Amino acid sequence: MDQTTQHASKAASSLQSASRERLFGHLAMLLFSALIAGSFSFGGLAAQHMDAAPLMLWRYLLTVLVMAALAFGVFRAPLEFPKEYWRFLILGGLIAFYMLTMFIALEFTDPVSTGAVFTLMPLLSAGFALLFLGQRTRSGVLVALVIAAVGAVWVIFRGSIEAILSFDIGRGEMIFFAGVAAHAAYVPLIRKFGRGENAVAFGFWVTVASALCLLPFGARELVATDFSALPLTVYLAVAYLAIVTTALTFLLLQYASMRLPAPKVLGYGYLTPSFIIILEGLLGHGWPPAAVFAGAFLTACGLAAMARLPD
């Protein structure tokens, strides 16, 4: 085998490997969307018995323990204080800010309106990816994202034209928009701030920073909580939020962010409303009108087209 053939063989092998990595990145984000959908049902159970700030702090403190066990127990990452620790303060602060604005916004508006604002996240992420990484989003990907967003909006508003036309931008929507922008910046910054660290150890320090940022808002109420009076459903909900929705989804997001452009990563968030509808139906909480499933199908088509387009 001559050198030219060897180089061609290596190039083909490298392309196949990269293609496989991208496929796994898409599958990771598909699972991410399904797991996030479950958090709405479980989170709603816990929110009936606790305020948002202490509840979020509790879940992140538990997540710190879970991530520590994974990073330093299972994956045997070296336990050492990270260099350039400011990276984690920024990332953790962005996530904490997103969580807080989401709950604060719900004091002024409703989940449907916040869901509509959420659809701006992938497009905002495309702008941040260009700003932070010089990562340009292909026009075809942007078109696919817009198609997926239209389907997601249709699902969020339950297929009602009247509800869409009556959407009003108020204080709650503006507050949540700031949080959505913070989360949109988070994904490209994961790649920018990565220094080749163990992914799980990286996630541990981000959750530590998130918990630190949440301490001033929820520590006093959390200490004053009568845990013996809380029903078992709250403990199960917090366990799901901490272990599945926070720890596992962080690893999936981390994995995909290193293999896919930021807009493609966050585009999968458009599937969350559809997964919520399916989960609520399976739990016996009723199914929506058939028109809503048309929006879910449109979202799936947009994301499928996006996944097939070149990065």
C-alpha positions in Angstrom: 0.0 0.0 0.0 1.5 3.3 -1.1 1.5 6.5 1.0 -1.4 8.1 -1.0 -3.6 5.0 -0.3 -2.7 5.1 3.4 -3.5 8.7 3.7 -6.9 8.2 1.9 -7.6 5.3 4.2 -6.9 7.3 7.3 -9.0 10.2 6.0 -11.9 7.9 5.3 -11.6 6.4 8.8 -11.4 9.8 10.4 -14.6 10.9 8.5 -16.5 7.8 9.6 -15.4 8.4 13.2 -16.5 12.0 13.1 -19.8 11.1 11.5 -20.4 8.5 14.2 -19.6 11.0 16.9 -22.1 13.5 15.5 -24.8 10.8 15.4 -24.2 9.9 19.0 -24.4 13.7 19.8 -27.9 13.9 18.1 -29.0 10.8 20.0 -27.7 12.3 23.3 -29.8 15.4 22.7 -32.9 13.3 21.8 -32.6 11.6 25.2 -31.9 14.9 26.8 -35.3 16.4 25.6 -37.2 13.3 26.8 -35.6 13.5 30.3 -36.2 17.2 30.6 -39.9 16.7 29.8 -40.2 14.3 32.8 -38.9 17.0 35.1 -42.0 19.2 34.5 -44.3 16.5 35.9 -42.1 15.7 38.8 -41.1 19.3 39.4 -44.8 20.3 39.6 -45.3 17.7 42.4 -42.4 19.2 44.5 -43.4 22.8 43.8 -46.7 22.2 45.5 -44.9 21.8 48.8 -41.8 24.0 48.6 -40.9 27.5 47.2 -38.7 27.6 44.1 -35.4 29.0 45.7 -35.0 26.4 48.4 -36.2 23.6 46.1 -33.6 24.5 43.5 -30.8 24.8 46.1 -31.7 21.4 47.5 -31.6 19.8 44.1 -28.2 21.3 43.3 -26.7 20.4 46.6 -27.8 16.8 46.0 -26.5 17.0 42.4 -23.1 18.1 43.8 -22.9 14.8 45.8 -24.0 12.8 42.8 -21.5 14.4 40.4 -18.8 14.0 43.0 -19.5 10.3 43.3 -19.4 10.0 39.5 -16.4 12.1 38.9 -14.1 11.0 41.7 -15.6 7.6 42.5 -16.7 6.0 39.2 -14.5 7.8 36.7 -11.5 8.2 39.1 -10.9 11.8 38.0 -8.2 13.6 40.1 -9.6 15.7 42.9 -8.0 19.0 42.4 -9.1 22.6 42.5 -9.6 23.7 38.9 -7.4 26.2 37.2 -9.1 29.3 35.9 -11.9 28.7 38.4 -13.7 31.8 37.0 -14.8 29.6 34.1 -17.0 27.6 36.4 -18.4 30.6 38.2 -19.5 32.0 34.8 -21.1 28.8 33.7 -22.7 28.0 37.0 -23.9 31.6 37.3 -25.6 31.4 33.9 -27.5 28.2 34.8 -28.5 29.5 38.2 -29.7 32.8 36.6 -31.7 30.9 34.1 -33.4 28.8 36.8 -34.2 31.8 38.9 -35.6 33.9 36.1 -37.8 31.0 35.0 -39.5 30.8 38.4 -39.6 34.6 38.9 -41.2 35.0 35.4 -43.9 32.6 36.4 -45.0 35.0 39.1 -46.0 37.5 36.3 -47.0 35.2 33.4 -48.0 31.7 32.6 -46.1 28.5 31.4 -47.4 28.9 27.9 -45.9 32.4 27.5 -42.6 31.3 29.0 -42.6 28.3 26.6 -43.0 30.7 23.7 -40.1 32.8 24.8 -38.0 29.6 25.2 -38.3 29.0 21.4 -35.9 31.9 20.9 -33.0 30.0 22.6 -31.5 28.1 19.6 -31.5 31.3 17.5 -29.9 33.3 20.3 -27.4 30.5 20.7 -26.4 30.8 17.0 -25.6 34.4 17.7 -23.5 33.6 20.8 -21.7 30.8 18.9 -20.7 33.3 16.3 -19.6 35.8 19.0 -17.7 33.4 21.2 -16.4 30.7 18.8 -16.6 32.3 15.3 -19.0 29.4 14.6 -21.2 30.3 11.6 -24.6 28.6 11.3 -25.5 27.5 7.8 -28.7 29.0 6.3 -30.2 25.6 5.9 -29.8 24.9 9.7 -31.4 28.2 10.5 -34.4 27.4 8.2 -34.8 24.0 9.9 -34.7 25.6 13.3 -37.4 28.1 12.3 -39.6 25.2 11.1 -39.0 23.4 14.3 -39.8 26.5 16.3 -43.1 27.0 14.5 -44.1 23.5 15.3 -43.1 24.0 19.0 -45.1 27.2 19.2 -48.1 25.4 17.8 -47.8 22.7 20.4 -47.2 25.2 23.3 -50.4 27.1 22.4 -52.3 23.8 21.9 -53.0 24.5 18.3 -55.1 27.7 19.0 -54.6 30.6 16.6 -56.5 32.8 19.0 -54.1 32.0 21.8 -51.1 32.8 19.6 -52.6 36.1 18.5 -53.4 37.1 22.1 -49.8 36.6 23.3 -48.6 39.7 25.1 -45.0 40.6 25.9 -45.0 41.8 29.6 -42.7 41.9 32.5 -42.6 38.1 33.0 -41.7 37.5 29.4 -38.9 40.1 29.5 -37.5 38.6 32.7 -37.5 35.1 31.2 -35.9 36.4 28.0 -32.9 37.4 30.0 -32.7 33.9 31.5 -33.1 32.3 28.0 -30.2 34.5 26.7 -28.1 33.3 29.6 -28.8 29.6 28.8 -28.2 30.3 25.1 -24.7 31.6 25.9 -24.0 28.6 28.2 -23.8 26.0 25.4 -21.1 27.6 23.2 -19.2 28.6 26.4 -18.9 25.0 27.4 -16.7 24.4 24.3 -14.9 27.7 24.7 -14.0 27.1 28.4 -13.1 23.4 28.0 -9.4 22.8 28.7 -9.5 19.0 28.1 -10.6 18.2 31.6 -12.5 15.1 32.5 -16.2 15.8 31.4 -17.7 14.6 34.6 -15.2 16.5 36.8 -16.0 19.6 34.7 -19.7 19.0 35.4 -19.0 18.7 39.1 -17.4 22.1 39.3 -20.2 23.7 37.3 -22.8 22.3 39.7 -20.7 23.4 42.7 -20.7 27.0 41.2 -24.4 26.8 40.5 -25.1 25.8 44.1 -22.9 28.6 45.4 -24.8 31.1 43.3 -28.2 29.8 44.6 -27.1 29.9 48.3 -28.1 33.6 48.9 -31.6 33.0 47.5 -32.6 29.7 49.1 -30.3 28.8 52.1 -32.4 30.4 54.8 -35.7 28.8 53.7 -34.0 25.5 53.1 -32.6 25.4 56.6 -36.1 26.3 58.0 -37.8 23.5 56.1 -39.5 20.8 58.1 -38.4 17.8 56.0 -40.3 15.3 58.2 -43.5 17.0 57.1 -42.8 16.6 53.4 -44.5 13.7 51.5 -42.5 11.0 49.8 -43.4 12.4 46.4 -41.3 15.5 47.1 -38.2 13.3 47.9 -38.8 11.3 44.7 -39.2 14.5 42.7 -36.1 16.1 44.1 -34.1 12.8 43.4 -35.3 12.8 39.8 -34.5 16.5 39.4 -31.0 16.2 40.9 -29.9 12.8 39.5 -31.7 12.7 36.1 -32.6 16.2 35.1 -29.5 17.9 36.4 -26.6 15.3 36.6 -27.5 13.0 33.7 -28.8 15.8 31.3 -25.7 17.8 32.1 -23.5 15.0 30.9 -25.6 14.6 27.8 -25.4 18.3 27.1 -21.7 18.3 27.7 -21.2 15.4 25.4 -23.3 16.9 22.5 -21.8 20.4 22.9 -18.4 19.0 22.1 -19.6 17.3 18.9 -22.4 19.5 17.5 -22.8 23.3 16.8 -24.6 25.1 19.6 -27.8 25.8 17.5 -28.2 22.1 16.7 -27.7 21.2 20.4 -30.4 23.6 21.7 -32.7 22.9 18.8 -33.7 19.7 20.5 -35.3 21.7 23.2 -38.2 22.2 20.7 -39.1 18.5 21.3 -39.7 19.0 25.0 -43.3 20.2 24.7 -44.1 17.2 22.5 -42.5 14.8 25.0 -44.5 16.5 27.8 -47.8 15.9 26.0 -46.9 12.3 25.4 -45.9 11.7 29.0 -49.0 13.5 30.4 -51.2 11.3 28.1 -49.5 8.1 29.3 -49.9 9.2 32.9 -53.7 9.5 32.3 -53.9 13.3 32.4 -55.6 13.5 29.0 -54.5 13.9 25.4 -54.6 17.1 23.4 -56.6 17.7 20.2 -55.2 16.0 17.1 -54.2 19.4 15.7 -51.5 19.7 18.4 -49.8 16.5 17.1 -49.4 18.2 13.7 -47.2 20.8 15.5 -45.2 18.0 17.1 -44.8 16.3 13.7 -43.6 19.6 12.1 -41.1 20.0 14.9 -39.8 16.5 14.4 -39.5 17.1 10.6 -37.5 20.4 11.2 -35.1 18.7 13.6 -34.7 15.7 11.3 -33.8 18.0 8.4 -31.4 19.9 10.7 -29.7 16.7 11.8 -29.0 15.7 8.2 -27.5 19.1 7.2 -23.7 19.6 7.4 -22.3 21.2 10.5 
